[in-house]
Amino acid sequence: MTVNAVLDEPEEPSGSSSARQRDAERVVSIIRESFAKIEQHSEGLSRQFYALLFAIAPDTRDMFPANMEMQRSRLLRALVHIVQMVDRPQELTPFLRQLGRDHRKFGVVTKHYESVGTALLGALRHYSGDDWTEEVERAWADAFAIIAGAMQEGSASDDGPAWWQAQVVEHTRLDWDTALIRVQPDRSVPFYTGQYVSIESPQRPRLWRYLSPANAPREDGTIDFHVRAVDGGWVSRALVGYTCLGDVWRIGSPLGNLWANPAADRDMLLVGGGTGIAPLLGVIDELSARDTRPYVTMFFGGRRVDDLYYLNELRALAERHSWLTVVPVTEDGSADGGEKGQLAEVVTGHGAWRDHDVLVSGSPGMIRSTVSRMLVTGTTFDQISYDSFTTD
């Protein structure tokens, strides 16, 4: 159906291209409108989906943790993410292909996609009531067919392992709530600087969490992760508080494209909040090994100076590298030599950062506010690169 025009790279056909575009826009409108009507029932929608899935395909139950609370919330976030991106194929298609590669770690095979589609449509139908028309069902069914196709293409294109084993070789508390955890994979994980991976620890089996390497790829293959224990974070609190040397993790396929243009020689602006600075540290790590590199300005933000858990180390890096400037930002102005205010306001207070490549990393809310403010200030969208993903 014409929804293909939404998710596939557009061709340049003649004659009926405008009609296909109208059809595609209609499909996008139907999907968004129908989802908006039931989004308030998100918890029930997730419960209904998994109940239907496990009834249709009982073998899928073993792919998930015993406690489904976190998994149900992740389903909704993924669905919202896809709905929001449905008219941006240049972003959505790569995201779906990466998602397909990542899902190999669960043992997902072709037959599971049909079961997932049936369960999803059933849950949507249940909560849509009389609003579930043939037109709505057709739009969602065709859209899911394209989504599943893109995910399966991504899965089929990856001939590497579904996951790697990695042994914990260092666990250092950076502050009360934050730890640096270094792992040694059994084989080199082929990630690019700025990407992220999913990990599973023995403390929380079948509960995968996304983490960003805080270093560029190393010859010895070791990877550093910065983990902050968050309120209600089952996985993050276990990693910070109970990780032991010798623990064996599983690491999923590398994802994301934060540093979209590492070969560029333009000056760089790095904007990080909390442990979102981890992939930005990887960028600094890679640049420090080059013979020449651009001038880099890094803003590191938090509510209070205590939130800037890695500030001393960043300042030491800036002392060693004349091309690096670090600007701490706190909402209460408590960082010595830093700036006061919300991170997005402080960064945009310096202008539009023209002729800079901009990398933004942190919580989804921080990313949204920073990117939107920068666009209003005059930074162009093609200057800005970010990955938005859940951290727990």
N, C-alpha and C positions, 0 to 999 in steps of 0.2 A: 504494500500500500504506500501512499505518498509520504507516510511518516519516515520512510527511508531518506527522504530529502532532508529531514531534520538531523538524522544521526550520521549519515554518510557524508563524505566530502562532496560538495556540490559540483556537478558538471556544468558545462556551459551550453545546454541544448537550446535550440531555437523553437519558436512556435508556442509550445505548451509549457514553457518554463514558468511563466507567470501563474498559470493555473496550478501547477504543482506546488509553487510557493504558497499560494493561497490555501491549498489543501493542507500543506505542512503546518502553516500557521493555525489553521483550524484544529488540527490534532493537538498541537501544543496547548491551545486555549482550552480544549476539552479536558485534557489531563490536569492542567493546573486548577481549573475551576472545580473539577470533581474532587480533587485532593483537598482543596481549601475547605470544602464543606465537611470533610470528615477528619481533618487534622486534629480537632479538639478531642477526638476519640483515639488518640495515638496509642495509649497503653493497651486499650482493648483491641485495637487493630493488630498490634504486635502479638498479643496473646492468641488471637484468633488465627493469625497466619501460622504460628508454630504448632498450634493444635491440629490444624488441617494438614500441615506438612508431615507431622509425625504419624498422623493417621494414614495418609496416602503412601508415604515412604518411611516405614518404621526404621529402616537401616540408617536414616540420617540422624536419628537421635544421638547416636554415639559420637557424632561429630561435634557436639556441643557440651558445655559444662553442665554439671548437675543442677546448679543454680542458674536459671535462665534470665534473671533480672537484668544483668548488664547486657546480655545478648539481645534482649528485646529492645532496649533503648538504642543499641547500635543499628538494628534493622531500620528503625524510624529515621535515624540521622542519615543513613545511606540513602533511603528512599527520598527524603527531603532534598538531599544533595543532588540526586539525579533529576528530580522534578525541576529544581532551580536551574539546572544546566541543559535542559532538554532542547533548547533552541540555540545552544552553543556547541555544535558538533566538533569544532576544533579543539575544545577542552574535554568534552564528554567522551568522545571515542577513545582517546588515549587513556583516560581514567578507567573506562570499562575494560580495556584490554589489560591494563595493569591489575585490575581487580580479578580478572580471570586467572592471570598467572599466580596471584597471591592465594586464590582459593584452592590451588592444587595441594596446599599443605593440609587441607581438611579431607583430602581424598575425593573431592568432587569430580564426578564423571558426567558424560552427556545426559544420561537418563535423569539425573538429579535436576537439571534445568527445567525439564517438563513438569516435574513435581512441584518445584518452586513456583513456576508460573501458574499452575492450577491453584495452589494454595494462596498465592497473592491475589489473584482475581476473585477467589472465593471470599477472602477477608474484606477486600474492597467492596464487593457486592453486598456483603452482610451489613456493613456500616453505611452504605450509600442509600439503602432502602429504595424508595420510589425514584430517586435520582439516577439509579443505575439503569440506563437505557441501552438499547442495542448499539447506538452510536458510541456511548461511553465505553461499553465493553470492547467494542472493536478497536477503539483508539488505544486502550490499555493493552489489549492482547497484541496488537501489532507493534506497539512500542516495546513491550517485553520481549517479543521475538527478536527485535533488533538489538536490544540490550544483551540478551542471552547469546546472540550470534557474535557480538563483539567480544564478550567475555570468553567464549569458546575459542575464538580466533587467537586471543591473547594466550590462553592456556596452551593451545597447540603450537604456538610459535616459540615456546620456551623449552629447550631440550636439556636444561640444567636440572639439578635436583629440586624436588618440591620444598625441601628445607635442609638446613645445615645443622649439625650438632656443634656446640661451642661450650667450652669449659670456662667457668669463672676463675680468673687468675688474680683479680684484685677487687677489693670492695673497700672504698674509702669514703667516710662521711665528710662531705663538704660543709654542711651545717646540720642542724638538728633534723631537718626534713629532707635533705638532699644528699644523694650519694653518687660517686663516680664508680661505675662498675666496668671493669675491663674483662673481655672474654677472648679466648683463643679458639677460633673455629677449627674443625677437623680438616676443612678445605677452605681455600680462600673464597670469601663471599664477594661476588663481582659487583660491588656497589660503586656508584660515582659520588664524588663529593657533593653533599647537599641532599642526597636521597635519604629515605627512611626505610626501616624494616619492621616486621612484626616479630615479637619474641614470645616464647612460652617458657615459663620457669617451673621447676619441680614443686614450688610452693603453691602454684595455682595452675594445675594441669587443665588443658583445654580452654584456658582463658588467655587469649593473645592480646598483647598490648603493642602499640606502635611506638618506636623509639628512633631517634635520629643519631647516627654516629657523630661523635664530637671530634672527629679527626678525618683527615684524608686517608685514602687507602695506604696501608703500610706494607713493606716487604715481608714482615713477619706475620701479616694477616690479622693482628690483634685489632680489636675495635673497642673504643671507649663509649660508654653511654652515661648521660647525666639523667638521673631519675629523681623526681620530687614527689614525696608522699602527699597526695591531695585528699581532702575530706571525702570520705565515702569511696575512695579508690582502693578496691580490693587488691588489685595487682600492684599498684605503685607502693602501697604501704608494705606489702610483703617483700617487694624487691629491696626497698630501702632498709627495712628492719630485720629481715630474716635471710637475706642472701648469704651463702657461705662459700668460701673458697672450695673449688672442686665441684660445685653444682654444675650440672649439664643443662644448658638451654637448647631450645630449638629456635632457629632463625629462619623466617620466611623470605620470599623473594624481595629484592630491593624494589622500592617504589618511589614515585615522585620525580619532580624535575625543578627543584628550587633554583638551582644555578643553571639557568637555561642556556647561557652563552659564556662558558668558561674561557673561551678563546678570545673574547673581546678585550680590548686594551683601554676601554673607557674607565674613568674613575668610578669607584663603587660606594654606595651607601648601604650599610647593613643595619637593619632595625630589628632588635630582638627583645622579647619579654620573657622573663623566667627561664626555664630550661629550653625555651625556643632559641636560645643562643647556641645550642649544641651544633646544629648544622653550619651556623655561621663561623664557629670555631674551626670546623673542617675547612671552610673556605680560606680562612686566615692561614691555617696549617699548609694548605696546598700552595697558596701564594708565596709563603715564606721560603719554599723550596725552589722557586723560580729565579732565574737570573735577573729578570726585570718584571715589574708588576705595577699595577695602577695605584693611585693614592686611594686609601680606604678610610672612610669615616664610619664608626660604629656607635649607634645609640643603644644603650642597655637600660631598660626601664623596669620599674617596680613601684609599689605603693610607698615603701619605706626602704631605707638603705639596707636593712636586714634581708630584704628580698633580692638584693643584688649579690647573690651567693658567690659569684665568680669574679667580682670586681677587682680584687687584688691581683688575681692572675692575669686579667685583661690589661690592667695597668702595667704589669711587668712586661707583657707582650709589647705594649705600645712603647715602652722605654727601649726595648731591643730593636724595634722596627720603626724607622723614621717615617715610613709610608703609612703608618697606622695611627689613627686618632680615636680614642675611646671617650665617649661622652655619657656619663651616668645620668639617668633621669629618675627623679622620685616625685611622687605627688605631694609629699610634705616638705620637699626641699632639703632633706637631711643628708644627702650625699655630698661629702666634701669635694668642692670643685666641680660639682655637677649642676644640672639645671632643674628647675621646679616646674611641675605640671604633668598632665597626662602625656604619654609618649607620643601619640599622634599629633597633639597640639605643638609640642616642642619641636618635633621633626619638621613639620610644615611651617613653623615659625621662622625657619631658616630659608624658606623659599621653595621653589619647585624642583631644585636639584637637577637642573637641565644638564645634559651631557653626562649623566651618571646612570649606571645600571643599579637598580634598587632591588635588594632582597629583603623580604619581610618574613619573620618567623616568630611564632608564638601561638597563643590560643586562637581559636577561630574568631572570637569576638575582637581580640586585639588586631588581628589581621584585617577584618572587615573595616574597623574604624580607621586604621592607619591608611589602608589603600583608598578608601572613600575620601578621606581628607586630602590626601595627596593629589587625587584626581581633580578635586575642586580647586586646589592651589595652582594647578597647571602642569603637574607631572603627567606625562602621557602614559597610557596604559601599557604600551609596548616597552616602556622602561622598567616596569615593575614585574617582579617574579615572586611567587609564593606557592606554598603547598598548604592546604587547609585540611587537617585530619584530626580525629579525636585522639586524645592522649590517655584515656583510661576507660 
